[in-house]
Amino acid sequence: MSTDNDAVADDWAQALEEQASAHASDGAPAFDAVSPPASTGGGHSATGGAHMQDIQMVLDIPVQLSVELGRTKVPIKYILQLAQGSIVELDALAGEPMDVLVNGYLIAQGEVVVVNEKFGIRLTDIVTPSERMRRISKS
């Protein structure tokens, strides 16, 4: 069983390495590691160390990451009529990027990838904080 898990992990690692090398050639930043902030020098090392300790405290907090294909609003009577094989129309069009949410908040969009029959998502757009605020004000 662990051999299968190791093989899957190796396949994902290879896919991530290919992605990283593609990003390196186009100048896009890689987000696979958290790097410490640059040192400002001149007596600020104690403060910088405290900030790094604060950041380290939150890095292991689990959050719910979900990918949303689309949404729709339907009346409860429609939900009660659903059966195996029923089709529910969503507001998203085929080929549109999927929303990536962290604890229900949109943080990125991406496209589906498949590696060894497992689904993943390749991020194509990271939502800026100002864009997040604009989207919230629209709804």
Beta strands, then each sheet from edge to edge (+ up, - down):
strand 1: 65-68
strand 2: 98-102
strand 3: 105-115
strand 4: 118-126
sheet 1: 1+ 2- 3+ 4-
end
